[in-house]
Structures are given as C-alpha cells and as structure tokens.
C-alpha cells in the first residue's frame, strides 16, 4: 500500500474522530476576528505549511500534490474562519515547532532546507509517537483540503462528473417535463 492509499484509508476510518475546524465549518459558523487571525499567516508560514503538506501528500506522476491543491491557503481559510481559539493556538504553534525540531535534528537546517527524504523521516517521528495535536491539525487539514480540492477529486480519485451510465434516449410520459 502506498502512502496516498494509506491516507485515503485513514480518512475513511477517521469518521468518528473530531477533525480540526470541522465543527464550526459544518455548523456554518464563522469567527468574528478573521482579519486578526489571517494576519498571522505570513508568507513564510504559508510556505512552510505548503512544504509540510507536500511532504504528507506529495505529487505523483498521476496527480498533483498538496501544493498543487493549494492546501496552505485552505488551512488559512479553515483556521481563520472556523477554528476555535484553542485550535488556533495549537495550530499556530505547530509549524514553527516542526521547523525548530528540524533545526535541532539536522544541525541548524530548517524543514524547508531538508531534502525530500529528510522531510519524510522528520515527519515520521511525529507519526511514531503519541499524536502531537499541532501535527495532527496540520495533517487533518492537509487530508481534508486535498481530497476535497479539484486536484484531489479529479486527479487522485476516480472522477465521474455525472454519476451513473449515460442514457441519451429516455422516454417521457405524456405531460412529463423534459430533463435539462
């Protein structure tokens, strides 16, 4: 099983797990202080989040990865508009902590300075220990954003724009309206 298939399985199995920001999103609730939160998403943070997300869901020959799907922008939207203050606190501490841990482990090199293999090894340390809530938030948002994006839906998954078989000639009953 490759990593992408494992993530699809994880997403399917995590139906009973609370997903970061989903409660307010599904309830249609928006935060009042969106502008204040969005200012915390600096270009450097968005770039770091993009690289972390791309390590979680990399591009393949068949489909674009997390960066092609714009996952950093998706995270910005969900965290700013739908994250609780506690979720936001956890989220904003996570990426800098991942970067700081990389600098400690890799002799001063930050996460974005690591090779792809080093990034994968670094993130696997978060998988092998009790789930860090900040890393879990980034991973959840990456998976949610990717598999609901156009790239995820049309390139990574089988896409059928019109479910069911095409039927070009369907008889109408007298007085029945035509299909549009």
N, CA and C of each residue as an Amber inpcrd file, in Angstrom:
protein
   540
   0.8560000  -1.1730000   0.0000000   0.0000000   0.0000000   0.0000000
   0.9040000   1.2390000   0.0000000   0.6650000   2.1550000  -0.9290000
   1.4710000   3.3760000  -0.9520000   0.8800000   4.4090000   0.0190000
   1.6130000   5.4890000   0.2010000   1.2180000   6.4990000   1.1850000
  -0.1330000   7.1150000   0.8480000  -0.3940000   7.3790000  -0.4180000
  -1.6630000   8.0070000  -0.8000000  -2.8330000   7.0890000  -0.4680000
  -2.6910000   5.7680000  -0.7400000  -3.7510000   4.8270000  -0.3990000
  -3.9490000   4.7470000   1.1100000  -2.8410000   4.8060000   1.8500000
  -2.9330000   4.7720000   3.3090000  -3.6820000   5.9940000   3.8260000
  -3.4330000   7.1560000   3.2330000  -4.1240000   8.3710000   3.6570000
  -5.6100000   8.3020000   3.3370000  -5.9530000   7.7290000   2.1800000
  -7.3710000   7.5730000   1.8430000  -8.0560000   6.6780000   2.8800000
  -7.3740000   5.5810000   3.2520000  -7.9270000   4.6740000   4.2550000
  -8.0680000   5.3740000   5.5910000  -7.0610000   6.1480000   5.9760000
  -7.1010000   6.8870000   7.2260000  -8.2790000   7.8540000   7.2360000
  -8.4810000   8.5450000   6.1280000  -9.5790000   9.4990000   6.0400000
 -10.9150000   8.7860000   6.1940000 -11.0460000   7.6190000   5.5770000
 -12.2740000   6.8490000   5.6720000 -12.5060000   6.3700000   7.0990000
 -11.4380000   5.8950000   7.7510000 -11.5700000   5.3560000   9.0960000
 -11.7380000   6.4240000  10.1610000 -11.3500000   7.6570000   9.8600000
 -11.3870000   8.7030000  10.8780000 -12.7490000   9.3800000  10.9750000
 -13.7850000   8.7360000  10.5080000 -15.1160000   9.3220000  10.5570000
 -15.5830000   9.6500000  11.9630000 -15.1080000   8.9120000  12.9720000
 -15.5440000   9.1660000  14.3400000 -14.6100000  10.1170000  15.0860000
 -13.5450000  10.5640000  14.4530000 -12.5780000  11.4550000  15.0780000
 -12.9670000  12.8980000  14.7780000 -12.8060000  13.7670000  15.7610000
 -13.0820000  15.1770000  15.5450000 -12.0020000  15.7560000  14.6420000
 -12.4080000  16.3420000  13.5540000 -11.4750000  16.9400000  12.6030000
 -11.3460000  18.4190000  12.9080000 -10.1240000  18.8890000  12.8980000
  -9.7830000  20.2690000  13.2210000 -10.6410000  21.2480000  12.4200000
 -11.3720000  22.1230000  13.0980000 -12.1610000  23.1720000  12.4640000
 -13.4820000  22.7270000  11.8730000 -13.7420000  21.4120000  11.8770000
 -14.9300000  20.9140000  11.1850000 -16.2370000  21.2450000  11.8950000
 -16.2200000  21.3060000  13.2240000 -17.4690000  21.5610000  13.9530000
 -18.1120000  22.8790000  13.5260000 -17.3380000  23.9550000  13.5590000
 -17.8750000  25.2610000  13.1870000 -18.1280000  25.3410000  11.6840000
 -17.2830000  24.6920000  10.9010000 -17.4600000  24.6900000   9.4480000
 -18.7960000  24.0430000   9.0850000 -19.0500000  22.8610000   9.6440000
 -20.2800000  22.1350000   9.3280000 -21.5210000  22.8300000   9.8750000
 -21.3480000  23.5800000  10.9640000 -22.4730000  24.3300000  11.5300000
 -22.6950000  25.6490000  10.7980000 -21.7930000  25.9880000   9.8770000
 -21.9200000  27.2360000   9.1420000 -21.5330000  28.4490000   9.9560000
 -20.7820000  28.2380000  11.0330000 -20.3730000  29.3410000  11.9010000
 -19.0400000  29.9110000  11.4280000 -18.9100000  31.2290000  11.5250000
 -17.6730000  31.9220000  11.1500000 -17.1620000  32.7040000  12.3410000
 -15.8490000  32.8050000  12.4340000 -15.2380000  33.5920000  13.5030000
 -15.3990000  35.0750000  13.2290000 -15.5100000  35.8570000  14.2930000
 -15.6460000  37.3090000  14.1580000 -14.3010000  37.9890000  13.9270000
 -13.2230000  37.3910000  14.4140000 -11.9060000  38.0290000  14.3460000
 -11.0350000  37.4760000  13.2080000 -11.6270000  37.2450000  12.0580000
 -10.9420000  36.6260000  10.9300000  -9.7110000  37.4290000  10.4930000
  -9.8350000  38.7330000  10.3930000  -8.7130000  39.5610000   9.9220000
  -7.5080000  39.4490000  10.8500000  -7.7610000  39.4380000  12.1470000
  -6.6760000  39.3070000  13.1220000  -5.9490000  37.9720000  12.9350000
  -6.7070000  36.9100000  12.7640000  -6.1060000  35.5830000  12.6020000
  -5.3640000  35.4940000  11.2710000  -5.9410000  36.0220000  10.2030000
  -5.3060000  35.9360000   8.8820000  -3.9610000  36.6610000   8.8460000
  -3.8010000  37.6960000   9.6530000  -2.5160000  38.4080000   9.6920000
  -1.3970000  37.5260000  10.2290000  -1.7440000  36.4760000  10.9520000
  -0.7280000  35.5610000  11.4830000  -0.1750000  34.6300000  10.4020000
  -0.8840000  34.5310000   9.2930000  -0.4250000  33.6940000   8.1800000
   0.5330000  34.5070000   7.3120000   1.7740000  34.5600000   7.7270000
   2.7950000  35.2800000   6.9710000   3.1720000  34.4740000   5.7360000
   3.7970000  35.1010000   4.7470000   4.2550000  34.3390000   3.5820000
   5.1990000  33.1960000   3.9750000   6.0190000  33.4200000   5.0000000
   6.9420000  32.3740000   5.4540000   6.1790000  31.1880000   6.0540000
   5.1530000  31.4830000   6.8550000   4.3630000  30.4090000   7.4440000
   3.6180000  29.6400000   6.3630000   3.0250000  30.3500000   5.3970000
   2.3070000  29.6700000   4.3130000   3.2540000  28.7870000   3.5050000
   4.4770000  29.2580000   3.2690000   5.4620000  28.4500000   2.5320000
   5.8260000  27.2000000   3.3320000   6.0410000  27.3460000   4.6350000
   6.3650000  26.2060000   5.4890000   5.2130000  25.2100000   5.5150000
   3.9890000  25.7050000   5.6770000   2.8180000  24.8230000   5.6800000
   2.6850000  24.0900000   4.3490000   2.9690000  24.7960000   3.2510000
   2.9080000  24.1620000   1.9360000   3.9030000  23.0220000   1.8100000
   5.0990000  23.2070000   2.3410000   6.1260000  22.1640000   2.2690000
   5.7880000  20.9800000   3.1750000   5.2590000  21.2620000   4.3600000
   4.8450000  20.1720000   5.2500000   3.7190000  19.3760000   4.5950000
   2.7240000  20.0800000   4.0540000   1.6000000  19.4050000   3.4010000
   2.0680000  18.6000000   2.1900000   3.0020000  19.1530000   1.4150000
   3.5190000  18.4430000   0.2370000   4.2800000  17.1870000   0.6500000
   4.8890000  17.2000000   1.8170000   5.5650000  16.0020000   2.3160000
   4.5380000  14.9510000   2.7230000   3.4220000  15.3810000   3.2610000
   2.3530000  14.4560000   3.6470000   1.6890000  13.8760000   2.4050000
   1.3580000  14.7160000   1.4320000   0.7480000  14.2570000   0.1690000
   1.5670000  14.8350000  -0.9780000   2.5890000  14.0870000  -1.4150000
   3.4430000  14.5850000  -2.4950000   2.8040000  14.3980000  -3.8660000
   3.3010000  15.1490000  -4.8100000   2.8660000  14.9660000  -6.2010000
   3.3510000  13.6020000  -6.6930000   2.5780000  13.0100000  -7.5620000
   2.9550000  11.7460000  -8.2000000   2.8980000  11.9570000  -9.7060000
   3.3550000  10.9880000 -10.4920000   3.2300000  11.1430000 -11.9450000
   1.7750000  11.2840000 -12.4110000   0.8350000  10.7670000 -11.6130000
  -0.5760000  10.7970000 -11.9990000  -1.3550000  11.9850000 -11.4700000
  -0.8460000  12.6160000 -10.3970000  -1.6180000  13.7110000  -9.8130000
  -0.7300000  14.6920000  -9.0680000  -1.2220000  15.9070000  -8.9660000
  -0.5190000  16.9280000  -8.2140000  -0.6010000  16.6310000  -6.7220000
   0.2940000  17.2160000  -5.9730000   0.3180000  17.0230000  -4.5290000
  -0.4230000  18.1350000  -3.8050000  -0.1160000  18.2550000  -2.5330000
  -0.7920000  19.2240000  -1.6740000  -0.5590000  20.6610000  -2.1190000
   0.6430000  20.9700000  -2.6040000   0.8910000  22.3500000  -3.0450000
   0.0730000  22.6720000  -4.2880000  -0.0700000  21.7240000  -5.1960000
  -0.8810000  21.9520000  -6.3980000  -2.3420000  22.1900000  -6.0300000
  -2.7730000  21.6140000  -4.9140000  -4.1550000  21.7780000  -4.4640000
  -4.3460000  23.0370000  -3.6220000  -3.2670000  23.7680000  -3.3380000
  -3.3760000  24.9980000  -2.5630000  -3.7180000  24.7620000  -1.1040000
  -3.1430000  23.7430000  -0.5090000  -3.5020000  23.3550000   0.8530000
  -3.1480000  24.4220000   1.8840000  -2.0530000  25.1340000   1.7170000
  -1.7060000  26.1790000   2.6950000  -2.8060000  27.2430000   2.7520000
  -3.3420000  27.6140000   1.6010000  -4.4350000  28.5900000   1.5540000
  -5.7060000  28.0130000   2.1710000  -5.9480000  26.7210000   1.9440000
  -7.0890000  26.0450000   2.5590000  -6.9550000  26.0910000   4.0810000
  -5.7440000  25.8070000   4.5870000  -5.5220000  25.8620000   6.0350000
  -5.7970000  27.2630000   6.5700000  -5.3220000  28.2650000   5.8450000
  -5.5450000  29.6530000   6.2450000  -7.0410000  29.9440000   6.3570000
  -7.7990000  29.4920000   5.4000000  -9.2500000  29.7190000   5.3740000
  -9.9470000  29.0250000   6.5450000  -9.6600000  27.7530000   6.7510000
 -10.3390000  26.9940000   7.8000000  -9.9430000  27.4950000   9.1830000
  -8.6520000  27.6730000   9.4190000  -8.1940000  28.1170000  10.7410000
  -8.7350000  29.5140000  11.0520000  -8.6650000  30.4120000  10.0910000
  -9.1240000  31.7930000  10.3160000 -10.6250000  31.8810000  10.5200000
 -11.3780000  31.1940000   9.6980000 -12.8360000  31.3290000   9.7190000
 -13.5520000  30.3680000  10.6530000 -12.9670000  29.1900000  10.8960000
 -13.7210000  28.1580000  11.6090000 -13.0100000  27.5460000  12.8100000
 -11.7380000  27.8330000  13.0070000 -11.0270000  27.2690000  14.1460000
 -11.3920000  27.9680000  15.4360000 -11.5430000  27.1880000  16.4970000
 -11.7800000  27.7950000  17.8060000 -10.4830000  28.4680000  18.2650000
 -10.5480000  29.2820000  19.2760000  -9.3370000  29.9520000  19.7560000
  -8.3060000  28.9290000  20.2300000  -8.7440000  27.8450000  20.8390000
  -7.8130000  26.7850000  21.2790000  -7.2060000  26.0790000  20.0620000
  -8.0170000  25.7700000  19.0630000  -7.4910000  25.1420000  17.8420000
  -6.4870000  26.0680000  17.1650000  -6.7800000  27.3490000  17.1170000
  -5.8610000  28.3080000  16.5090000  -4.5440000  28.3640000  17.2740000
  -4.6130000  28.3620000  18.5920000  -3.3960000  28.3760000  19.4120000
  -2.5330000  27.1530000  19.1080000  -3.1540000  25.9830000  19.0590000
  -2.4340000  24.7410000  18.7730000  -1.8450000  24.7930000  17.3640000
  -2.6480000  25.2370000  16.4040000  -2.2120000  25.2630000  15.0100000
  -1.0080000  26.1870000  14.8160000  -1.0840000  27.4060000  15.3480000
  -0.0100000  28.3720000  15.1160000   1.2930000  28.0000000  15.8180000
   1.2370000  27.1190000  16.8010000   2.4640000  26.6400000  17.4450000
   3.0800000  25.4690000  16.6840000   2.2860000  24.7790000  15.8750000
   2.7170000  23.5120000  15.2760000   3.8210000  23.6470000  14.2330000
   3.6110000  24.4260000  13.1920000   4.6050000  24.5080000  12.1080000
   5.9420000  25.0550000  12.6050000   5.9620000  26.1180000  13.4210000
   7.2510000  26.5670000  13.9530000   7.9370000  25.4970000  14.8070000
   7.1500000  24.6910000  15.5380000   7.7340000  23.6210000  16.3470000
   8.3400000  22.5360000  15.4570000   7.6720000  22.2180000  14.3570000
   8.2100000  21.2360000  13.4100000   9.5120000  21.7570000  12.8130000
   9.5180000  23.0390000  12.4570000  10.7180000  23.6580000  11.8980000
  11.8460000  23.6920000  12.9280000  11.5310000  24.0620000  14.1690000
  12.5500000  24.1230000  15.2300000  13.1260000  22.7420000  15.5140000
  12.2790000  21.7250000  15.5190000  12.7640000  20.3540000  15.7460000
  13.6820000  19.9180000  14.6100000  13.3700000  20.3300000  13.3850000
  14.2490000  20.0140000  12.2520000  15.5920000  20.6970000  12.4290000
  15.6010000  21.9420000  12.8720000  16.8570000  22.6760000  13.0890000
  17.7190000  21.9940000  14.1560000  17.0740000  21.4540000  15.1810000
  17.8080000  20.7440000  16.2280000  18.3690000  19.4290000  15.6930000
  17.5580000  18.6830000  14.9840000  17.9520000  17.3660000  14.4820000
  18.9520000  17.4530000  13.3390000  18.7650000  18.4150000  12.4580000
  19.5630000  18.4920000  11.2310000  20.5740000  19.6420000  11.2500000
  21.1520000  19.8860000  12.4220000  22.2880000  20.8120000  12.5620000
  22.0110000  22.2040000  11.9900000  20.9040000  22.7810000  12.4120000
  20.6090000  24.1570000  12.0400000  19.8070000  24.3320000  10.7620000
  19.5400000  23.2570000  10.0460000  18.7360000  23.3740000   8.8230000
  17.2560000  23.2560000   9.1740000  16.4770000  24.2130000   8.6930000
  15.0370000  24.1970000   8.9150000  14.3560000  23.1960000   7.9920000
  13.0820000  23.0000000   8.2200000  12.3230000  21.9990000   7.4650000
  12.4110000  22.2350000   5.9620000  12.2930000  23.4720000   5.5200000
  12.2990000  23.7540000   4.0740000  13.6780000  23.5540000   3.4570000
  14.7110000  23.4750000   4.2730000  16.0720000  23.2640000   3.7720000
  16.4400000  21.7830000   3.6850000  15.5770000  20.9060000   4.1620000
  15.8490000  19.4760000   4.1480000  15.5380000  18.8730000   2.7870000
  16.1790000  17.7450000   2.5010000  15.8400000  17.0040000   1.2870000
  14.4710000  16.3640000   1.4790000  13.8870000  15.8720000   0.4030000
  12.5800000  15.2270000   0.4860000  12.6480000  14.0320000   1.4300000
  13.7040000  13.2420000   1.3250000  13.8550000  12.0660000   2.1970000
  13.9780000  12.4850000   3.6620000  14.7300000  13.5370000   3.9450000
  14.8740000  14.0100000   5.3160000  13.5500000  14.5480000   5.8560000
  12.7840000  15.2170000   5.0130000  11.4730000  15.7180000   5.4410000
  10.5610000  14.5570000   5.8290000  10.5590000  13.5180000   5.0060000
   9.7190000  12.3490000   5.2900000  10.1240000  11.7060000   6.6100000
  11.4360000  11.5120000   6.8230000  11.9190000  10.9250000   8.0710000
  11.5280000  11.8120000   9.2520000  11.6740000  13.1110000   9.0770000
  11.3430000  14.0440000  10.1640000   9.8630000  13.9470000  10.5280000
   8.9790000  13.9470000   9.5490000   7.5440000  13.8680000   9.8560000
   7.1570000  12.4960000  10.3980000   7.8820000  11.4630000  10.0080000
   7.5850000  10.1300000  10.5410000   7.8300000  10.0610000  12.0450000
   8.6930000  10.9130000  12.5760000   8.8920000  10.9270000  14.0260000
   7.6110000  11.3640000  14.7340000   6.8120000  12.1900000  14.0840000
   5.5380000  12.6220000  14.6720000   4.4890000  11.5110000  14.5810000
   4.6560000  10.6360000  13.5990000   3.7220000   9.5180000  13.4310000
   3.9900000   8.4150000  14.4490000   5.2500000   8.2540000  14.8520000
   5.6260000   7.1370000  15.7050000   5.4830000   7.4210000  17.1990000
   5.1610000   8.6450000  17.5530000   4.9750000   8.9960000  18.9550000
   3.5060000   9.3190000  19.2010000   3.1180000   9.4490000  20.4710000
   1.7170000   9.8420000  20.7140000   1.3890000  11.1010000  19.9070000
   0.2160000  11.1040000  19.3280000  -0.1530000  12.1500000  18.3690000
  -0.0250000  13.5440000  18.9480000   0.8430000  14.3280000  18.3570000
   1.0070000  15.7310000  18.6990000  -0.2030000  16.4780000  18.1370000
  -0.9400000  17.2440000  18.9540000  -2.1660000  17.8840000  18.4530000
  -1.9050000  18.8880000  17.3270000  -0.7620000  19.5560000  17.3380000
  -0.4560000  20.5040000  16.2720000  -0.1790000  19.8050000  14.9580000
   0.6250000  18.7540000  15.0120000   0.8980000  17.9810000  13.7990000
  -0.3950000  17.3270000  13.3030000  -1.2080000  16.8270000  14.2460000
  -2.4850000  16.2100000  13.8650000  -3.3670000  17.2120000  13.1320000
  -3.3870000  18.4620000  13.5970000  -4.1930000  19.5000000  12.9450000
  -3.7090000  19.7420000  11.5230000  -2.3980000  19.8690000  11.3490000
  -1.8460000  20.0890000  10.0010000  -2.1590000  18.9070000   9.1010000
  -1.9940000  17.7060000   9.6130000  -2.2580000  16.5060000   8.8100000
  -3.7400000  16.4040000   8.4390000  -4.6210000  16.6360000   9.4150000
  -6.0570000  16.5750000   9.1350000  -6.4650000  17.5940000   8.0790000
  -5.9790000  18.8130000   8.2260000  -6.3300000  19.8510000   7.2570000
  -5.7480000  19.5360000   5.8840000  -4.5680000  18.9390000   5.8510000
  -3.9620000  18.5430000   4.5710000  -4.8360000  17.5080000   3.8730000
  -5.2290000  16.4850000   4.6110000  -6.0420000  15.4130000   4.0240000
  -7.4180000  15.9400000   3.6130000  -8.0580000  16.6860000   4.4960000
  -9.3850000  17.2560000   4.2110000  -9.3130000  18.1570000   2.9850000
  -8.3770000  19.0750000   3.0010000  -8.2530000  20.0180000   1.8940000
  -7.9140000  19.3480000   0.5790000  -7.0180000  18.3750000   0.6300000
  -6.5910000  17.7270000  -0.6140000  -7.7210000  16.9290000  -1.2520000
  -8.3660000  16.0890000  -0.4530000  -9.3780000  15.2070000  -1.0300000
 -10.7140000  15.9020000  -1.2990000 -10.8170000  17.1850000  -0.9720000
 -11.9830000  17.9640000  -1.3750000 -11.6150000  19.0170000  -2.4180000
 -10.3410000  19.0450000  -2.8410000  -9.8990000  20.0020000  -3.8540000
 -10.1490000  19.4480000  -5.2540000 -10.0850000  20.3090000  -6.2350000
 -10.2240000  19.8620000  -7.6260000  -9.1270000  18.8800000  -7.9880000
  -7.8930000  19.1650000  -7.5690000  -6.7700000  18.2590000  -7.8590000
  -7.0200000  16.8940000  -7.2320000  -7.3840000  16.8700000  -5.9700000
  -7.6380000  15.6070000  -5.2870000  -8.8070000  14.8460000  -5.8730000
  -9.8820000  15.5660000  -6.2020000 -11.0820000  14.9210000  -6.7300000
 -10.9080000  14.4130000  -8.1580000 -10.1870000  15.1520000  -8.9850000
 -10.1270000  14.7910000 -10.4060000  -8.8580000  14.0510000 -10.8020000
  -7.7660000  14.2060000 -10.0260000  -6.5170000  13.5470000 -10.3930000
  -6.1950000  12.3590000  -9.4900000  -6.3540000  12.5070000  -8.1810000
  -6.0020000  11.4350000  -7.2500000  -7.1230000  10.4100000  -7.1100000
  -8.3500000  10.8480000  -7.2360000  -9.5040000   9.9580000  -7.1310000
 -10.1210000   9.7570000  -8.5100000 -10.8840000   8.6900000  -8.6570000
 -11.6200000   8.4830000  -9.8980000 -12.7660000   9.4890000  -9.9170000
 -12.8550000  10.2330000 -10.9720000 -13.8470000  11.3110000 -11.0480000
 -14.8820000  10.9860000 -12.1080000 -16.1400000  11.0580000 -11.7230000
 -17.2440000  10.8590000 -12.6530000 -18.1510000  12.0750000 -12.5270000
 -18.0610000  13.0210000 -13.4800000 -18.8340000  14.2490000 -13.3300000
 -20.3430000  14.0260000 -13.3390000 -20.7920000  12.9610000 -13.9380000
 -22.2110000  12.6390000 -13.9500000 -22.3340000  11.1890000 -13.4960000
 -22.7010000  10.9590000 -12.2530000 -22.7920000   9.5830000 -11.7690000
 -23.8160000   8.7790000 -12.5530000 -23.5340000   7.5300000 -12.7160000
 -24.4350000   6.6450000 -13.4390000 -24.0960000   6.5870000 -14.9130000
 -24.6870000   5.6410000 -15.5840000 -24.4410000   5.4490000 -17.0100000
 -25.1530000   6.5230000 -17.8280000 -24.5770000   6.8870000 -18.9440000
 -25.1940000   7.8540000 -19.8380000 -26.3600000   7.1870000 -20.5600000
 -27.5010000   7.8440000 -20.5250000 -28.6760000   7.3690000 -21.2480000
 -29.1630000   8.5290000 -22.1120000 -28.8620000   8.4590000 -23.3860000
 -29.1880000   9.5560000 -24.2850000 -30.6290000   9.5890000 -24.7590000
 -31.3720000   8.5170000 -24.5610000 -32.7370000   8.4450000 -25.0640000
 -33.6200000   7.8680000 -23.9600000 -34.2730000   8.7520000 -23.2010000
 -35.1510000   8.3110000 -22.1210000 -36.5730000   8.6880000 -22.5070000
 -37.4500000   7.6940000 -22.5890000 -38.8370000   8.0130000 -22.9750000
 -39.5330000   8.8510000 -21.9010000 -40.3280000   9.7940000 -22.3330000
 -41.0970000  10.6420000 -21.4320000 -42.5510000  10.1870000 -21.4260000
 -43.1600000  10.3370000 -20.2680000 -44.5740000  10.0350000 -20.1420000
 -45.3700000  11.2500000 -20.6110000 -46.5960000  11.0840000 -21.0810000
 -47.4030000  12.2230000 -21.5030000 -47.5120000  13.2510000 -20.3790000
 -47.1900000  14.5090000 -20.6850000 -47.2660000  15.6030000 -19.7160000
 -46.0240000  15.7610000 -18.8510000 -45.0680000  14.8350000 -18.9450000
 -43.8530000  14.9250000 -18.1350000 -42.9250000  15.9850000 -18.7070000
 -42.2970000  16.7730000 -17.8090000 -41.3320000  17.7790000 -18.2430000
 -40.0530000  17.1010000 -18.7000000 -39.4200000  17.7170000 -19.6920000
 -38.1500000  17.1880000 -20.2150000 -37.0360000  17.4540000 -19.2200000
 -36.0170000  16.6000000 -19.2450000 -34.8180000  16.7900000 -18.4060000
 -33.9930000  17.9190000 -18.9580000 -33.3420000  18.6880000 -18.1080000
 -32.4660000  19.7350000 -18.6260000 -31.0240000  19.3200000 -18.5640000
